[in-house]
Amino acid sequence: MVKKIGKKEIKEILSKRFESDKCKKLSDIPSPTLFKDIDKATARIVEAIQKKQKISIVGDYDADGVISSVILSEFFDDNHIPYKLVIPNRFKDGYGISKKIVQNLDTDIIITVDNGISAVEAGEVCKQKGIDLIITDHHTVPQTLPHAFAIIDPKQSDCNFPNSEICGAQVAWYLVASLKEALELNYNLGKFLDILSIAIIADMMPLSDINRTMVKSGLKNLNNSKRSFLQTVKDFYNKENFTSEDISYLLAPLINSAGRLEDATLAYNLIKEKDLNESFLKLEYITTLNNKRKEIESELFQIALKSVDPTQKIMIVWGENWHEGVIGIVAARLCRKFKVPSIVFSITDGIAKGSARSIGEINILEHISKNNSLLLGYGGHKGAAGMSLKASNLEDFKKVMQESLKQEDSDKFKEKLKILGVLKAEEIDYELLEILEYFEPYGQKNPKPRFLLKDVFVKSHKLLGKDKNHQKILIASKNNTVDTIDFNYETKINYADTISFTCTVSKNSFRGQVTPQLILDELILD
């Protein structure tokens, strides 16, 4: 039974989400020394700097990996430390540090950021070449670790860092913090909080404890940042201020689009660009890539829909030369549509590369690892993973995964979208917006509050969008009227209807005036 709630109850309920957080301000964040191997890694890098040895950084092509690369390289730039940077190209190099990348590097040390924990082959080549490999990563630790001089990953069982669910950019930032201390530098680590907030949200980290604290501070820095990249995005997209939703739906997709369609170095160069004019040109190009990405993704989604079997507990589809840069997004869309995990493969020269997305409490990586005998390689998280296999094994892999998912309890597939309570329309005002804003940022482990509105009157209704696929409704009660947007538009609502629905409350700014606006989730039909 969903209870009626008002502003006081909303405040109390949301406060309880963070009662167990140990890190509520930046001064509370754990020390770098708690990471396993960080002192060892730091000492080796300091030695390399002092002896003028060659240092290389190997990053990753997603937003977290690009920002990780920016953080470490910018620290080196600011302190006049030479280095070589490699961000693997998704299409030519594949994911993370590889045997090929190591063989092409003339270096004494390689520092990976946001990758490397599964790079067994690359570790062996480093050993043969006498290269000291320092891995900084945050992904799940496999049974067999690569040969490395040092491994900094909070998911290692013998690592004492108290927060294992942090992103790659945070691990890279902690390495910088350790280097700052060892080199006795007067250096402002807070300068990275703006882009750190992007990486944390883009990589869907839980927004509690250390992550919440860093993002809250990071959002303030984001809006006051002097980075040309952020100033240019504000101007280009006519943004007064960035919110956590802007990170999810604007900044992260822009950064990711470079690696998805061409090369992540484009995004890296945009973030590091200091000249506003150059920044504008770089952003303009990446925006065209992002628009192109949307078109390719939409086309591929429609093709994928023709191949799925909606009766199965997992959607697995593939095609020749499907665009590798968008298969992950298509998997996510299939996942949302059918409410089951999904894997989309692209086949090139007999090898299928796949991207998986999960839903609810289903650990997709666990299911993939159970059937790894058919794979050439795999890795990732509970909710998202990547893998490769021979195309000739696709049918067998599909069968064993379908059998594996059949064993899961039906409840584990359900998204836990809890309703906070029944809200009266009279409670929806500027004061409510302030309460909801206080508990931002919303995201993983801190979902945006959802409410149930019952039996409200439809005062006006109109269709929006080029394809008339959204509807805007003005709802009314005794003492209040509120704008409501339905982006899904599955059931047409008419003037003078009395309706009930679940929704979130957002802020609508128009010509300097701020008003509440409801985003309709689901219409409750009798």
N, C-alpha and C positions, 0 to 999 in steps of 0.2 A: 504493500500500500504506500503510494507516494504522498508525503505529507505536505501541507501548505506551509510556505515559508515567506518571511519578509526579509528586509535588509539586515536586521540584527542576526537572524539565524544563518543567512548566507555568509556573513563575516565569520561567525563562529565555526561553521563547517569548513570553510576554506583555510582558516588558521590552523586547524587540526592536521592538515596535510603536511605541515612543516614542523610539527612539534619535535620530531626525532632528529631533525637536521642538526648536525654538529657545526657546520660551517655556515654561519648566517651573515658574516661580513668578511671582506677580503683579508683582514688581519687574522681570521680563523683558518685560512686554508692551510692544508698540511705542508710540511717541509719537503723539499726535494730529496733530502737524505733518506726518506722512507722508501724510495724506489730501489728495488734490487738492481745492482750493477751501475747505478748512476754515478757513484763516486769513482768507480773504476773507469767508466767511459769518459768522465770529465777529466781525470788525470791524463788519460791517453790523448785526448784532444788538445789539452794544454801543452803537453809534451810536443805534439805535432806543430803547434803554433810557434813554440819557442825554437824548435829545430828547423822551422820553415819547410816542413814536410808537406806533401800534396794531400789536400783534403777534398773529398767529393761528397755531394749530397744526392741521394736518390729519393725522389718523391713519388706521388701518385697523382692520377689524372682527375680525381673528383674534388669537390670543394674543400673537403677536409685535408686532402693530400696537397692541394695547391697552397692552401693557407699555411699548412705545416712547413712547406718549402719556403714560403715568404718569411715566416717568423725566423727560421734558422739562418737563412741567407741574409736577411736584413740586419740581424745581429752581427754577422760577419762583416757585412758592408760598413756598418756604423763604426766598427772597431778595426777596419783596414786589414781584415784577415782574408787572404786569397782562398778561393775555393772553385770547384767546378760543380755545376748543377745539371742533373739529368732528371727530367720528368718523363717517364715512359709514355710513348704514344700507344693508345689503346689498340690501334689497328696494326702497327708495325712491331711493337714490342710486347704487347699483352700487359698483364697486371704486374706491378711491382718490380723489384730488383730480380734480374734473371742472369743466367749463365752468360748470355750474349752481351748484356750491359757490362758485366764485370770484365769480360775479355777485352772490351773496347776501351776500358778506362786505364790510364796511366796514373796511378795514385798510390798513396801509402795507407790512407784510411778511407773507408766508405761509411757514411752515416745515413741510414735509411730513416725516413719520416713517414708515418702512417702506412707502413708496409714492412715486410721482411720476415715476419714470424714463421712463415711457411716456406721460406726460400732455401730449402735444403741444398739444391743444386748450386745455387749462387754461393752459398756458404762454402761448399767444397772447392769451387774455383778460387775464392778468396784465399783459402788455406794453401792451395797449390801455388798461388802467385805471391804469397807472403803479405797479403793485404789484411789489415786489421778491420774486421767488419763490426760496426756498432749498430745494433738494431734498435730503433725506437718505434713502437707499434702499440696498438690497443686491441687488436683482433684476438679472437679465441686462440689459445695456445694449443697446437697439435701435439700428438703423442711423441713425434720425433722433431726435436728442435734443430735448427741449422747450426753448423759450426760457426761460432762468432766470438769475438773478443769480449763483447758485453751485450746483454739483451735487457732493454728497459721496456717492460710491458706490465701494466698493473694487473693483468689477468694471470700472471704466473702464480702458482700456488704458494711459493715461498717469498712472494713480494709483500712487504709490510705496508704499502700505500693503502690507505683505508677506502679509497673510492676506485673500484675497478671499472665502473661504467663512465669512462671519460673518453674523449675523442683523441685522434692522433695529434691534432694541433696542440692540445693541452699537454701531451707528453713531450712534444718538441719544445713547448714554452718552458716546461720544467727543466729540460736539459739546458736551455738558455739561462734560466735562473741559477742553476748549479755552476755553469761556466762563469757567469757574472761574479759569483762569490769567489771562485777559485782564482780568477784573474784580477780580483780586487778592483772591479770597475765601478764607477759611478754611472749607473745605467738605469733608465726608466723602463722597467718591465711592463708598466701599465699602458705603454704606448700600443701594445698588441691586443688590449682587451676589446677594441672595436672589431677587429677581424676574428678574434677568438669567439666572440658571440655568434658570428656567422657560421663558423665551423661546427660549434656545439649544436646549434639548431639544425643545420644542414645535414649533419650525420645522425640526427634523431636521438641524441642522448637524453636520458631522463632529466627533466628540469626540476631537480631537487638538490639540496645540499650544495656541494661545491659548484655544480653546473649552474644552478639557479643564481647563486651569488655572483659568479663570473659573468653570466648573461645580463643580469640586472645592471651591473656596473658597465658592462660592455655596451649595452644599448645607449646609455648616457654618453659614453665616449663616441659611439657610432654617430650620434647626432651632432657632436661637437668636433668631429674628426677633421683634421686638416688634409687628410689624404685626398689627392686629386680624384682618384677613382670614386670615392663616395660623394664628393661634391658634384662631380659630373653626373652620376646616376640621379642625384636629387634634381638637378636642373633638367636632365633629359626626360625624366619621368614625372616632373612637376610634383615633387614630394617636399612637404615642409619638414616632416620628421619621419624617421624609420621606426617601424614597430617590429615585434617578433614575427608578425604575419608577413611583413615586407621581406624579411630574411627568407622565410619559407617559400614565398610565391614570386619573389622578384630577384633578390640578390643571389641566392643559392642557385636557382635555375640558370641565371646568366653565367655564373662562374662554371657550372657544370657543362653548359652547352659547348664551350670551347673544346673540352676533352671528348665530349660525346660525338661531335661532328668532325673536328679537325685535329687540334693539338692543344693540350692543357696549358702549354707554355704561353699561349695567347692570353689566357686569364691571369696567369702569373705576372706577365708583363704589364697588364692593365692595372693590377693591384699595386704594383711597384712604381708605376709611372708618376713622375713628379710634375710634369708640364701639363697644364689644363687643356691646351689645344690638342696635344698628342693623346691625352686621356680621352677626350671627346671622340677622336677618330677611332681609337681602339674600341671604345664602348659601342660606337655606331656599328662597327663590323661584327662584334660579338652579338649585338642585338639582332642583326640579320641572321646569324647562325641560330640563335634561340628561336626565331620565328620559323626558320626552316626546320628545326628540330620538332616543333609542334606539328608541322604539316606531315613530316615523315612518320612521326609517332601515331598520328590520327589514321593515316592510311594503313599502317602496319597493324594497328589495333583491329580495324575492320576486316583485314585479311585473316588475322588470328581467330577472330570470332567464328569464322567458317569452319575452323578445324577442331574446336573444343567439343568435349562431351560433357554437357552440364550435369549428368548423373554421377560423375566421378567426384572423389574427395580431393582431387588435385588436378589442375589444368596443366597439361604439358603439350606444347605445340612447337613446331619448328619449320624452317624453310631455308632454301638455298639463298645465300648472300643477303639475308635480312640484315638491316643496318644494326651493327653491334652496339652503336652508341645509344640506341633507344629501346633495346629489348628489355632492359630493366624497368623502364617506365611502363612499357606495354604489359609486363608481368604484373606490375602494381595495379594497373587498370583492370586487368582480368581478375585479380585478387579481390578488388573492391566490388566488381560487378557480380561475381559468382559466390563470394564469401567463402572461398577456399584458397589454399596456397596455389601459386602458379609458377611455372618455369617456362621461359621462352628461349629457344635455341636458334642460333644462326649457324648455318653450315657453310664452310669454305674449305675446298680441297680435301673433303672427306673428314674434316674435324668439326665437331659441333661445340660451339661455345655458348654456355647458357647463363641466364640470370634468373634467380629465384626470389620470390617475395612471399611472406607468410602473413597469417592473420590470427587474431585472438591469441591463444596460448600455445599454438603449434610451433615447436622448435624445428624449423625446416632444416637447419644445419645438422641436427641429430639424425633426421631421416636420410639425408644425403650421405652422411658418414657411414650409416649402416649398410649402404649399397655402394660403397666406394670401390669395390672390386671391378666395377664396370667403367670407372672414371680414370682419366689421365691426371687429373688434379682438381682440387676444390678448396674452398675456404670461405670465411664470412662470419655472420652473426646468426643469432636465433631467428631474427626476422628477415634477413636478406643474405643471399649467398651467391657465389659464382662458381662455375665448374666447367670442365671440358672433357670430352670423350670422343671416341671414334663414332662417326655417323652411323656405322653399321650396328652399333650397340644401343641406338636410341630407343627402338621398340622394346628391347629387353629392360632398359632402364625405366621406361614409362610403366611397364607392367609391375616391376618390383616396387616402384614408388607408389603406385596406386594401391597395391596390396598393403604396403607399409602404412599408408594413411588411413586405410579402412579400419585399422586397429585402434585409432584414436577415438576417444569419447566425443560425442557430438557437441557437448558443451564447450569443448576446447576450441571449437571453430568460431564461437560467438565473440563478436567485439563487445567489450565491456563498456558500452556507452551509458553510464549511469545518469539518471535524472536527479538533479539536486533537490528538486521539489516542485510543488505546484505554486506558480507565481501569479499574483493578480496583476492585471494591466496597470492598475493604479501605482504599483511599486516601481514601475519602469520610468526612471527619471535620471537627471544628472547625478544625483547622489549615488544611485546604484552604479552608474558608470565609474564613478570615483572608487567605489568599493572594489569593483571587478578589476579596475586598472591597478590597484594596489597589489593584487596577487599575481600580476603578470611577472614573467612571461609564461604563457600557456604552451603546453606541448606534451611530450612523453612524460608520464607519471605526474603531470599536473594538467589534466585535460581542462579545456575551456568549459566552464559551468553550463550545463544544459537544463532548461526549465520546461515545464509543461504548462501551457495556457489553456484554460478550459472555457468553452462556450462564449467566445468573443464574437462580436458583430462585425461583419465586413462592410466598411463604409464606402470603400472604392476599390477598384481593381483594374489593372491594365497590364498588357504584355510588353516585355522589353526584349532588347537584343535584335541583332540583324535577322536571326531566324525565328524571332518571337518565341524563344525557348526558355525564357525566365518570366516570372510574374511578380508584380509589385502590388502589395495589398495594404491598404490602410485599415487597421483594426480599431475598434472603438469599444470602450466600456463606459460606465457612468461618468467618470471624471478624467478620462485620458484617451488620447488617440496616439497610435504608434505605427510608424512605417515598418512593413515586413517584406522581406525579399525571399522568394522561393527560387533557388537556382536549379533545382532538379526538375521542377514542373512536370509532374506525372499526373496530377489530378487538377483539372481546372476549377478554380474557385470563382464564384459569382457574387455580384453585389447583393447585399442583404442576407447572405448565408450566415449561419452561426456555426463556427468551426472550433476545433480543439487541435493543438499541434505542439510538438516539441521544437525548441529553438535555442539558439545562443543569442546573447545581447552584444552588439558591437557599437562602436562610436561612428557617427556619420558627421563629417565636417563639410559644410557648404557655405561659402562666402563668409567665413569667420564664425559661423554659428554651429555649435556642437549640439547634436541631438541623439538620443538612443535610436538604434535600428535593430530589428529582430531578423536573424537569419534562420529561416524555417528549415528544420531537419526532416520532420516526418509529420504528415497529416494524419490525425487519429480519426479513423472512419468508424461510424457506429456499425 
